[in-house]
Amino acid sequence: MSITRRSFLECSSLAMLAAMSGKTFAAGAGTGPLGKAIGLQLYTVREEANKDLLGTLKKLQTIGFREVETAGFYGKSGTELKKILADHGMTAPSAHSSMGDIQKNMQKLVDGAAEVGAKYFICAFPALPPGASAPNGEIAKIITLDHWKWNAEQLNKLGEVAKKAGLQAGYHNHNMEFRSYNGTTGMDELLKSTDPKLVTIELDLGWVVAAGVDPVAYLKKHADRISLLHVKDVAKGAPVSTTELKPHTVEVGKGQIDWKSIFAACDPKQLKYYFVEQENFTGAPSDAVRVSYEYLSTLKA
């Protein structure tokens, strides 16, 4: 039986990881489309992880996940969480925080992301500038183009701070970024007004579809700005909106997104990471992410 250089290195890396952690992993575990690791945004399993972090990570490890994206550190320091993840054969190449939290604790959050071993620090949700406010869940209804310009300014500032810490800053979209303002959109403004060297994009494909935008066309048009993806599927027949933050997500492969076309549109050299994320469930989130993981494994390049 012949063995390729790639498979040899993969097996060798897994063997080394197993030796360090005292655990056994299946060869090829964690690899999906584009030959990259199938990552998971931990927000997906937040309720389980808040109750039992170690038990939840063990489930994810058993499924095959080797990379995760953080959304908070569960009361741990970045250094502590990095060790906990390493004990489960995992790394966290990306960390999430909202613009509201970033405005309050930018340096502390960036430092925490560096401690956990992240390469990317992503703003997960926009905020309104000082003096503006919105009722809970209503920001999508009232956010203006000027508000997006303010967010772009803050992202550039974040990018400078992140760069000094050795990180790349980025922005993660929802559907409201695609709301039209006299021929332009919030996303257009963010792309135009942020420095590409300081701010990359983590494109959430589920929210792109929820906004009524063609995800394949968008990926191709802005390939040079997109470094990360949220692999999120949307239920067939789900309503389209840019003013309502109401997700209609399902397990990857069970919704309306053509994932083969999505990954075919990606440049594996430009795209660094992708993370499964889901917000709606009919059972345990850990069971749902297993379905998504197994589906993505069938698309393995």
N, C-alpha and C positions, 0 to 999 in steps of 0.2 A: 504494500500500500504506500503510495507516495504522500508526501507531506509538503505543503506550501510554506514559504517563509512566513506568510501572515499567520497561518494556523499554528506554526511552531512557536512564534512569538506570543500568540494568544495563550497557548497552553502553558508556555514557560512563565508568563506573567501571572496566570492563575495559580500555578504551582507555587510560585514565590509568595503570593498573597496567602495561600493556604498555609504555607510553612510559617509565615509570620503570625497568623491569627489562630492556628490550630484548627482550622475548619476546612472542609472539602467542598469545592465548587465544581459544577459541571463545565467541561470545556465548551467555550462559546457562550457561556452564560452572559446575559446582559446585552448582547449585540443585536442590532436591528437594522433598519434601512440605512443606506449609505455607509454601512460598516461601522456605525457609531453606536455607543451605548444607548440603551433605552432608559432615559431618565424619568424621574417622577417629581412633580411639584408636591411637596409635603402638605401643602394646604388641602390637598385632596383627602388626606387621611387625618386631618387635624383633630377631630373629635376622638378618634381611637388613640392617636399619639399623645394627646393631652392627658388621657386616662392611664395609658401604659406605653410610654415611649419605647422601652426596650422590647416589649412584646410585639409592638407594631413593626419596629425595624426588623425583628427576626422574621416576621411574616413576609416583609418586602424582600429580605435577603433570600428567603426560600423560593419566592417567586422568580427571582433572578435579577432584581434591580441592584445596580452597582453605583449609580449616580443619582443624587437627589438635589433638588433646589429648595432652599430653606424659605420659610415664611414665619420667622421668629425662631428663638432658640430654646423654647420650653423651660425658661428660667435658668438656663445654663450660660456659661461664658462661651465665646466662640471656640476657645481652646478645649474646653470640656466637651462641647458637642462634636468637635472634630475627632476626639479620641473615641467617643461613643460610636460615631459613624464608622471609624476605622475598625473598631471591634466587631462590626457587622459587615466588614468588607466593602464599605462604602466611602465615597467622597462627596463633597458638596461644591461643585464648580461654580455655582451661582447662588446668590442670596437676594431675597425680596424685602423691600420696605416701602411703605406708602409715602407720598410726598408730604402729607401732614406730619408723619413721624420724622421724616428727613429734615423738615424745617425746624423741628425741636431739637434733634440730636444727630445732626449730619455726621460729625466727626466720630462720635461714639459708634454709630451704626456702621460706618465704613470700616472702622477699626475692627469691629466684631466680624464683619464679613472677611476681612483679611485673616483674622485669627482662625476662622473655621476652614480656611484654605480655599476660599472662593477666588475665581478669576474675574467674575462679573458681579457687579452690584446694581440691581435693577430696581428702578422706581416702578412699583406695581400698580399705582393708582394716583390720579392727579389730585390737586387741591385747588381751592379758590384763594385768591390773594387776600392779604389782610384787609378787613373791612367788608368783605363779601361773605355770604353764608348761604347755606341751602339746608332744608329739612333733610333728615336722614333718608338716604336713598334717592334724593331728588336732584343730585348734582347734574345728572345727564340732561335734565329738563332745562336747567338755567345756565349752564356753562356757555360762555361767549367766546368769540374769536380772540378778544383781548385777554381773556382768562388763559387761553391756550398759549398766547405769546408770553404771558407771565410764567407759565409752567416751563416753557422752553428756556427762558432766562435762568430759572432755578436748576434745570437739568445741566446747563452749561457750567454753572457753579459747582454742582455735584460732580460733574466730570473732572473738573480741576482737582477737587479734593480726592476723588477716587484715584486719579492718576498718580498723585503723590504717594498713595498707599500701595501702588502697584496693581491697581484694579482698573477694569474698564467699566464705566458707567453705562447704563442703558435704560430704555423705557419699554414698558409692557402695556399694550393697548387693551381697551374694551371695545364696545361698539360705538360709544358716544364720540370717539375721535373722528368718526366718519360722517358726522352730521355736517350738512352743507350750510355754508355761510356765503351767499352770493357768489357761488362758483368755486369756492375753495372749501377745505375741511380743516378740522382741528389737526388731523394727522398730517395734512399738507403743511400746516404751519409749523408743527413740531419738526418735520423733516427739513424745512427751509431754514428755520431759525436756530437749530442746534448744530454745533460743530461736529462733523462726522468723526473727527479724531477723538472727541471727548464723549460722544453719546452714540451708542449703537441702538438697534431696535430688537426687542424680543417680540416677534409677531405671534399673537394668540390667534390661531386660525379659526377657532370656534367663534370668537367674537367678531372676526372679519366676516364670516358667513352670516352671523346674526344681524350684521349691519346691512346685509344685502350686497356685499362686495365679492367679486370673484377672487378666491384666494390664490389660485394658480397665476392669474394675470397680475395680481398685486405682488406676489413673490418675484415674478420675473421682472417687473418694472422697477422694483426697489431692491434688487438682489445685493447691491453694493452696500446697503445700509443695514441689512438683516443678518445678525450673527447667531440668534437663538430662536427657537420655536416653542410655542405651547401646542402640543398635539392634543387637541380637544375636539370631540365630535359633537354634532348638533342633531337633535331629533328630526326626522323627516317631517316636513309640514310645519316646523316651528315658525312662529311669526317673525317678521323682519322689523327691526326698529333701531333708531339711533338715539332715542330719548328715554328708553325704558331699560334699566339694568336687570333684566329678568332672564337668566340663563335657562336653556332647555337642552342640557347636555346628556349624552349617553356614552356607553363604553365605545372606545375607538373601534371602528369597523362596523358598528351597528347603526350609524347615523347616515347623513346625506353627503358627507365629504368623500371624494374620490382620493384616497390616500396614495395610491400608486402614482396618480398624476401630480400630487403635491410633491412627493419626494423626487420624482423625475424632473421637476422644475427647480430643484435645489442644486446649488453648486457645493459639493462636499468640502471644497477648500475654503469657501466663505462661511458656510454654516458650521458652527463649532459644536453646539449642543442642542438637544431637544428634550422636552419634558412632558410626559403625560399629565393632564390635569382634567378633573371632572368635578362638577358641582351638584349634580342631581343624582339621586340613587334610589333604587328599589330594594336594596339589601345592604350588606356591609360594604363600605368603601374599599376595604382590602380585597374583597372578592371581586369588586368591579375592576380594580386596577390589574388583577390577574388576567381578566378577560382582555383588557387592552394590551397588556404585555404579550400575551400569547398571540393575539392578532398581529401585532407589529413584528413578532418573531417570524411569522410566515412571509413577511415582506423583506426579509433579510437579504441584503445584497451579496 
